Amino acid sequence: MLNPNAKLNQDLFDESKLKMTATRDGFGEGLVLAGEENENVVALSADLTESTRVEAFAKKFPERFFEVGVAEQNLATIAAGLGVSGKIPFIASYATFSPGRNWEQIRTTIAYNDSNVKIVGAHAGVSVGPDGATHQAIEDISTMRVMANMKVIVPCDAIEAKKATLAAAKIWGPVYIRLGREKSPVFTTDETPFTPGKVEVLWSPSSGSGRLLKPQVLIIGCGQLLYNALIAARDLEKEKIGVIVLNSHTIKPLDEKKIIELARKTGAVVTVEEHQVLGGLGGAVAEILAKNAPCPMEFIGMQDVFGESGPASELVEKYGMGILNIKTAVKKVLRRKR
């Protein structure tokens, strides 16, 4: 059942009532609000102002907006200087270009100097769709989380993206926020808890036939695919399989204490992410569980392959990240557990 403490949208299983909004739109709203709250917030774009949703900020605060042009390395280094000079710069581009093309500049000028820069990577994952493999960032979580001083946040919907943007403006030091282009279900609310570095339980086993289902598997997810995990949990409950669904929106720092606690409680884990299974959320979870609570794991994500051009929903299914794939992974990890 939905965790009442999560305060989720009660219509999340009614597609006719569910709002569909891209996480990049939530970022755009959050950036304007952050600018209103703090005059030191500035924004920089690499010729993608409209696509990354920086446009509203640029119109409202033109004196605090800088168009760098198609020069992502300059984007990072200019922001690094602003970040050590009392400003709170947000730099936005497609994730394949930033942090893809300018990774070294982010590492050396931003992270190494602990500069107060917020890196926003839009159009991440295969759900970019028709743009194809060259524009589908599926390695960015791994490349950013290994960077010292860097925090990594992957919002699950537009409302959480807005909260993540506001929170990032108040966190000192480099933060990477990963966003999608495709419209996706908005299943959280303004009241849904969001604290960087803390996971949230979205789904817990409910009573079946008059007794509480035992939590048998822990699903840990991030980003837009969390919605698929919730649908899968609902379906699995009908089969008397108790699942806990955890929103790990912060990949770094990971909420190790809670993840270890729930992994020990269930004894089996499935991770869900629109990213390579190598080095992303799944890799981060496996690292802490290997040391503290070894258990069977299955990984939903890109299986060491590149994407291709096509409709977003079809690509998610083709590469094994759909609802049926999550349910299959849960049953597989249960067999391994037994």
Secondary structure, DSSP 8 states (H G I E B T S, - for coil): -B-GGG---TTTT-TTT--EE-HHHHHHHHHHHHHHH-TTEEEEESS-TTTTT-HHHHHH-GGGEEE--S-HHHHHHHHHHHHTTT-EEEEEEETTTTTTTTHHHIIIIIITTT---EEEEESBSGGGGGG-GGG-B-SHHHHHHTSTT-EEE--SSHHHHHHHHHHHHHS-S-EEEE--SS-EE----TTS---TT--EEEE---EETTEE--EEEEEEE-GGGHHHHHHHHHHHHHTT-EEEEEE--EEES--HHHHHHHHHHHS-EEEEEEEESSSSHHHHHHHHHHHH----EEEEEE-S----SS-HHHHHHHTT-SHHHHHHHHHHHHHHH-
